[in-house]
Amino acid sequence: MNRQVRWAATQVMGLEHLVVRSDQRGIHADGVVIGGDNESPTIWTVTYEVECTPDWRARRVVVVEHAGGRRLDLVGDGRGTWTDGDGRPLKSLAGCIDIDIQATPFTNTLPIRRLGLRTGASATIQVVYIPMPDLVPMAVEQRYTALGTDRWRYEQPGSGFSVELTTDPDGLVVDYPGFFRRLEEIGNQPE
């Protein structure tokens, strides 16, 4: 995979540019997001890097919030153990394999690809959720159900949130109703 994609936020002003590449060592994604939320007039800009194993297990995530200067650096072992960038254990994130950065639909790709669910199957997982703009990670429960080869029900059981996502053949979100829609791709290289 060697892709560049862009998403626009649908409820607020926002734009994301993502470059994602894979090779025999794993998957590496770099993104920049300019966005905000409906709760306040705050607009923020973040960059993020996500590194995964070849089977889409999160190994490292770095998120930098530019206006406030906050930085989050997490390192995972791909089996549910996390440390901060200085190697200190983060026991509150134990058992989380995937990550979910609130600002981007890209992180939905990780469990979609990793789980490999067949149509009709579902899985409930624990993920490292990273809210904007404070960047304080927490473990949350999420559920994915395969509705077809390119459709997924994504749920957050604790909040009652549910939405149907559509994806492309690589598992990258095309439409996240009410939040993100993908724009035309640019400069993609053949695999």
N, C-alpha and C positions, 0 to 999 in steps of 0.2 A: 504494500500500500504506500502510495506517495500522493497525498491529497492536500489541497488547499480549499477550505470551504469558509463561507460567511453566513452568519445568521443575523437577522434583525429581530429585535424585541417587538412584540405586537401590542402590548398594553402601555409601555412607556418608551421613551426615547432610548435606544440602545443598539449597539452593533458589536459583532464579534468577528475576528479573523483567526482562523485556526490552520496550522500546518501540522499534519500528522504523517509519520513515516514508520514503516516497519522493516525489519531485517531479521536475520537469524538470532540476534541478541534480544530482540523484543520490539516494543512499540514506544515511540517517543512523540509526544504532542507538545506544541508550543502555541499558546493563544493569548490574544489581547482582547479585553472586553471593556467597552465604555458603556456604562449603564446607570441605573438608578432603581428606585422602587416607588410603588404607589403610596406608601405610608409617609414619605417625607420628600422634600424637594432636593434631597442629597443626590448628587451625581458623583460617581466614582469611576476610576480607571484601574483595572487590575491586569497583570500579566500572570500567566501560569504555565508551569511545565509539569507534565505527567509522564512518568516512565512506568512501563508495565513489562511483565514477562511475555514471552511469545503467546502464552495462553490467557493474556489479558488480566493478570493479577497485578494490582497496583503495588509498585515497589518504592516510588518516591513521588511526592507532590510538593511543589514550591509555588506559593501564591504571594504576589507582592502588590500591595495597594499603594498606588503612586502618590495620591494627594496627601494621605495621612502617614505614609512611610511604614505602615505595618508590613510585616513579613511573616509568613508561615512556612516552615520547612518540616516535612514529615517523611520518615523513612519506614517502609514496611518490609516484612520478610516474605510477603505473598501468601502467608498462612494465618494471618490475623494478629501478628504482633507488631506494634508500632513504637517508634521512638521519635523524639524531636530531633532537629538538626544537630544538636550537641550530643546525641546518643542517650538522652535520658528517657527511660521507659514511660509510655503513656498507657497506663493500665485501663483507663476509661475507654480506650478504643479497642481493647482486646476482643478478638473474634471478627473484626471487620476486615474484609478482603478488598472490597471496592471502596471508591471514594465518590462523593457527590459534591461538586462545587456549585453552589446555588446559581452563580452567574452564567453557567454554560450548559447547553444540552449535550455537549460532547461526553460528559462523564456518565450519561445513561448508556453509552456504547460499551463501557467496560463490563457491566453485568450482562448485558444483552449478548455480547460475544463470549464471555467466560462461561455463562450458564448453558448456552447452546440448546435452549428449550425447543421441543417439538410443539407444533400447533396443539393447543389445548392444555399444555403443561404449564405449571407455575412454580415459583420458588419464592420463599420469604428469606431475606438476607439482612444482615447488619452491615451498615456502611458508615464510613467516616463522612459526616456531613459538615461542609464548610460554608457558613452563612456570610453574606455580605452586609455591611462592609467590615464587620468586626473581626472576621477570620478566626473565631474561637471554635475549634473542631469539637464535634460531639458524635457519639454513636447513635444512630437511629435505625429503625426497622423500615424496610421497603419490600415491596412485593412486585414481581414481574410475572406477567402471564402472556404467553405467545398466542396471539389471536390469528396469526398467519405468518408467512415468511417475512413480511415487512410491516407487521402491525403488532403492537404490544400494549397491554394495559399496565400502566405504572401507578402504583398505589403507595401511600404513606399511611399504614393502618392507624398509627397513633393520632393522626390529625383528621382522618377521613378523606384526605385528598386522593383523587383518582383522575387519570387522563389517559386517552388513547394516543400513543405515539405512532408515527409512521417513520420508517427508516429506509435507507437504500441497501443494496446488497452487502455493503461493508458494515452495516449496523449503525451508520451515522444518521442522526435524526434529520428528517426532512421537515416534519411538521410536529410541533409541540403546541397543540391548540391553547390559545389564550396567553402564550408566553413567547415562543420563538417560531420563526419560519426561516427556512434556508433560502438564501439568495443564490443566484447563478454562480457556479464554480468557476475558478480561475486557475490558469497555469498548471493543470494537473498533468503529471507524467504517467505514461503507461507503465504498468507493473512489469 
